[in-house]
């Protein structure tokens, strides 16, 4: 694609081969779909890119110019970007070329981490804006060297994308725990160990526990059936996401507090995008819910998983107790849907 006609806020000069953007990937930035790395909700995600949170949202196109510099093109033609992403997900080629009038802004840098690069140009690097004192801050993805809100949301995004794999991991752990517990005379637990070594999963009603980022080459199916990585949050390679039950009363209390905050959304709806709902099956939806310090992933016909800022790298299962179905149904009714 070309961006020869700069939009408002575009810091690149018009004309020249450097204005031809080599598209690497794209993402949606709408109330129903946006990269979790950008924020807990749609307004926060827009704020990371210095964009107003318009109801229809935006499409983000990430690529390199002819000199290899990283740029993010923001467009208001959301449908065009959605078609491109769907085509790539199916392994089909699609030339993503928005009309110049659809370009809202061209921002320096990338807000998301990419492991790909355009062929035939220098390696990806930040553009040199040193000669422009009014140049905007260069966009950069969140660091993966530690654990914090962005990493927690990235982990939740991964659980959402790979729901079937994570759900199967939990089922296998329960079955293994039952077998080991029967053999050793102990109680079955959620991780395949005996009681006192690992606790049962948290239940939504608060029962006390005891014991201790799609590329343009079409790579990625997004159907929740992807290959697992032994319970790792693969989006965060430096913070292995262990698939565990709480293990301590403080952790279980933090999970229950997160669930209570989620339930409070039913009385006081949060900002757009903090509750998102996607198709899971003809009779179920897949929920992504975020709040201060926590993320929840759940299927409306099944259980939930919680990630916490305070518990680095851990994915905590929440079993389907008597109150969880009503909570998930209520959240789904409020959700931005895709």
C-alpha positions in Angstrom: 0.0 0.0 0.0 1.0 3.6 -0.4 0.5 6.5 1.9 1.4 9.3 -0.4 -1.3 11.6 0.9 -0.5 12.1 4.6 -3.3 12.4 7.1 -3.5 14.9 9.9 -0.8 14.1 12.4 1.3 12.3 9.7 5.0 13.2 10.3 6.4 11.7 7.1 7.0 13.8 4.0 4.8 12.9 1.0 6.2 11.4 -2.2 9.1 9.1 -2.7 9.5 5.3 -2.5 9.8 5.5 1.3 6.1 6.3 1.3 5.2 2.8 0.1 4.3 0.9 3.2 5.1 -2.8 3.1 2.3 -4.4 5.1 3.3 -7.0 7.7 0.1 -7.4 9.7 -3.1 -5.7 10.8 -5.4 -5.6 13.8 -8.8 -4.2 14.7 -9.2 -1.5 17.3 -12.9 -1.6 18.1 -15.0 -2.0 21.3 -15.4 -5.6 20.5 -11.9 -6.5 19.3 -8.6 -4.9 20.2 -5.1 -6.2 21.2 -5.1 -6.7 24.9 -1.6 -5.3 25.2 -3.1 -1.8 24.6 -5.4 -1.6 27.6 -8.2 -3.0 29.8 -10.8 -1.3 27.6 -11.4 0.4 24.3 -10.9 4.0 25.5 -7.6 3.1 27.2 -6.4 1.2 24.1 -7.3 4.2 21.9 -5.5 6.5 24.3 -2.3 4.5 23.8 -2.3 5.5 20.2 -3.5 9.1 21.0 -6.8 8.4 19.2 -10.4 9.5 20.2 -12.5 6.4 21.1 -14.9 6.7 18.2 -17.8 4.1 18.5 -17.0 2.4 15.1 -13.3 2.0 16.0 -10.3 1.8 13.7 -8.2 -0.6 11.7 -4.4 -0.7 12.4 -2.0 -1.6 9.6 1.6 -2.3 10.7 4.4 -2.2 8.2 7.8 -0.8 7.1 8.6 1.9 4.7 11.2 1.5 2.0 14.0 2.4 4.5 12.8 -0.3 6.9 11.3 2.1 9.5 8.3 0.9 11.5 5.0 2.7 10.9 1.4 2.2 12.1 -1.3 3.4 9.7 -4.6 4.0 11.4 -7.7 3.8 9.1 -11.4 4.2 9.7 -12.3 1.6 7.2 -12.8 -1.2 9.8 -14.5 -3.6 7.3 -11.5 -3.5 4.9 -9.1 -4.5 7.7 -11.5 -7.1 9.0 -11.7 -8.7 5.5 -7.9 -8.7 5.2 -7.4 -10.4 8.6 -10.1 -13.0 7.8 -8.4 -13.7 4.5 -5.0 -14.1 6.0 -6.4 -16.4 8.8 -7.7 -18.6 6.0 -4.2 -18.7 4.4 -5.4 -16.5 1.5 -3.5 -13.6 0.0 -5.1 -10.2 0.3 -3.6 -6.8 -0.7 -4.6 -4.4 2.1 -4.7 -1.0 0.4 -7.0 1.5 2.0 -8.2 4.6 0.2 -6.2 7.7 1.1 -9.3 9.3 2.5 -9.7 6.4 5.0 -6.3 7.1 6.6 -6.8 8.8 10.0 -3.2 8.9 11.1 0.3 7.5 10.3 2.1 7.0 13.5 5.8 6.2 14.0 6.7 2.8 15.5 4.6 -0.3 16.3 2.4 -0.7 19.4 2.6 -4.5 19.1 5.6 -6.8 19.0 6.2 -8.4 15.6 8.5 -11.3 14.8 8.4 -10.7 11.0 10.1 -8.2 8.7 9.5 -7.1 5.1 11.9 -8.6 2.6 14.2 -6.5 0.6 14.5 -3.6 3.0 16.6 -2.9 6.0 15.7 -4.6 9.3 12.8 -3.0 11.3 13.9 0.1 13.2 12.3 3.2 14.6 12.1 6.2 12.2 14.5 9.0 12.8 12.3 12.0 13.9 15.1 13.9 15.6 14.7 16.8 13.2 11.1 17.4 14.2 10.7 18.9 17.7 6.9 18.3 17.5 7.1 14.7 16.4 4.9 12.4 18.5 6.3 9.7 20.8 7.3 6.6 18.9 5.0 3.7 19.5 6.6 0.7 21.2 5.1 -2.6 22.4 5.0 -3.4 26.1 8.1 -5.1 27.5 7.9 -8.8 28.1 10.8 -8.8 30.6 8.5 -8.6 33.6 4.9 -9.2 34.6 2.3 -6.5 34.8 -1.1 -5.4 33.3 0.0 -5.7 29.7 1.5 -9.2 30.2 -1.6 -10.3 32.1 -3.8 -9.2 29.3 -1.6 -10.8 26.7 -1.8 -14.0 28.7 -5.6 -13.8 28.8 -5.7 -13.2 25.0 -3.6 -16.4 24.5 -6.0 -18.4 26.7 -8.9 -17.0 24.7 -7.3 -17.9 21.4 -6.4 -21.4 22.6 -9.4 -22.1 24.8 -9.8 -25.8 23.7 -6.2 -26.5 24.5 -6.3 -24.9 28.0 -9.7 -26.5 28.7 -8.3 -29.9 27.8 -5.2 -29.3 30.0 -7.5 -28.6 32.9 -9.5 -31.8 32.3 -6.4 -33.9 32.0 -5.1 -32.4 35.3 -8.4 -33.3 37.0 -8.3 -36.9 35.6 -4.7 -37.3 36.6 -5.4 -35.9 40.0 -8.3 -38.3 40.5 -6.1 -41.3 39.6 -3.2 -40.3 41.8 -5.5 -39.4 44.7 -7.2 -42.9 44.5 -3.8 -44.6 44.3 -2.4 -42.6 47.3 -5.6 -42.3 49.3 -5.6 -38.6 48.9 -8.2 -36.1 47.6 -8.5 -35.2 43.9 -7.3 -31.7 43.0 -7.3 -29.5 40.0 -3.7 -30.1 39.0 -3.2 -33.8 39.3 -1.7 -33.9 42.7 -3.0 -34.9 46.2 -4.5 -32.6 48.7 -2.0 -30.5 50.6 0.3 -30.3 47.6 -2.0 -28.3 45.3 -5.5 -26.9 46.0 -8.8 -27.3 44.3 -9.7 -24.6 41.7 -11.6 -21.6 43.1 -15.4 -21.7 42.9 -17.3 -18.5 41.9 -19.4 -18.6 45.0 -16.3 -18.1 47.1 -15.7 -21.5 48.8 -12.6 -21.4 50.9 -9.5 -23.1 49.4 -7.2 -25.2 51.5 -3.5 -25.9 51.2 -0.7 -24.1 50.2 -0.3 -11.5 20.0 -2.0 -12.3 12.9 0.5 -12.0 10.3 -0.2 -11.1 6.7 1.1 -14.5 5.5 -1.9 -16.2 7.0 -0.1 -17.8 9.9 -2.6 -18.3 12.7 -6.1 -19.8 12.7 -7.5 -18.1 15.7 -10.0 -20.9 16.2 -9.1 -21.9 19.7 -7.7 -25.3 18.4 -4.1 -24.3 18.2 -1.2 -26.3 19.5 -0.6 -26.1 23.2 2.7 -25.4 24.9 2.4 -27.5 28.0 0.3 -24.9 29.8 2.5 -22.0 28.9 1.3 -18.5 28.1 3.1 -18.5 24.8 2.6 -14.8 24.2 4.9 -14.2 27.2 8.0 -16.4 26.6 10.0 -14.9 29.5 7.1 -15.4 32.0 6.0 -19.0 31.7 2.3 -19.2 32.5 1.9 -22.2 34.8 -1.6 -23.7 34.8 -2.3 -23.9 38.4 -4.9 -23.8 41.1 -4.6 -20.9 43.7 -2.3 -22.6 46.3 -2.9 -20.1 49.0 -5.8 -18.3 50.7 -4.5 -14.8 49.6 -4.5 -15.9 46.0 -8.0 -17.4 46.3 -9.2 -14.2 47.9 -7.8 -12.2 45.0 -9.7 -14.3 42.6 -12.9 -14.0 44.5 -12.3 -10.2 44.6 -11.9 -10.1 40.8 -15.1 -12.1 40.4 -16.9 -9.7 42.8 -15.7 -6.8 40.6 -16.9 -8.5 37.5 -20.3 -9.0 39.2 -20.4 -5.3 40.0 -20.3 -4.6 36.3 -23.8 -5.9 36.1 -25.0 -2.9 38.2 -22.6 -0.3 36.9 -21.5 -1.1 33.3 -17.8 -0.4 32.7 -16.2 1.5 29.8 -16.7 0.0 26.3 -14.5 -3.0 25.5 -13.9 -4.1 29.1 -16.4 -6.9 28.5 -16.1 -8.6 25.1 -18.0 -11.5 23.6 -17.0 -13.7 20.7 -18.6 -16.7 19.0 -17.7 -20.0 20.6 -20.5 -22.3 19.4 -24.1 -22.2 18.4 -25.1 -22.2 22.0 -22.1 -20.5 23.7 -20.0 -17.3 23.7 -16.4 -16.8 24.7 -16.0 -13.9 27.1 -13.0 -11.7 27.8 -13.4 -9.4 30.8 -10.8 -7.1 32.3 -10.5 -5.0 35.4 -7.9 -3.3 37.6 -5.3 -6.0 38.2 -7.2 -9.0 36.7 -8.4 -10.6 33.5 -11.1 -13.3 33.0 -11.6 -15.7 30.1 -14.7 -17.8 30.1 -17.2 -19.7 28.0 -20.8 -19.0 28.9 -21.6 -22.8 28.9 -18.4 -23.8 30.8 -15.9 -22.6 33.4 -13.6 -19.6 33.6 -9.9 -18.8 34.0 -8.5 -15.8 35.9 -5.1 -14.1 35.6 -3.9 -11.6 38.2 -1.3 -8.9 38.3 -0.4 -10.1 41.8 0.2 -13.7 40.7 2.8 -13.5 37.9 2.3 -16.0 35.0 -0.4 -18.1 36.6 -3.7 -19.1 35.0 -6.2 -19.9 37.8 -9.2 -22.1 37.0 -12.7 -21.2 38.3 -15.1 -24.1 38.3 -18.7 -23.8 37.2 -20.5 -23.4 40.5 -24.1 -22.4 41.0 -23.5 -18.7 40.6 -21.1 -18.6 37.7 -23.6 -19.3 34.9 -25.7 -16.2 35.9 -22.6 -14.1 36.2 -21.4 -15.1 32.7 -24.9 -14.6 31.2 -25.1 -11.1 32.7 -21.7 -10.2 31.4 -22.5 -11.5 28.0 -25.6 -9.3 27.9 -23.4 -6.2 28.4 -20.6 -7.2 26.2 -19.4 -5.7 22.9 -19.9 -8.5 20.5 -17.9 -9.7 17.5 
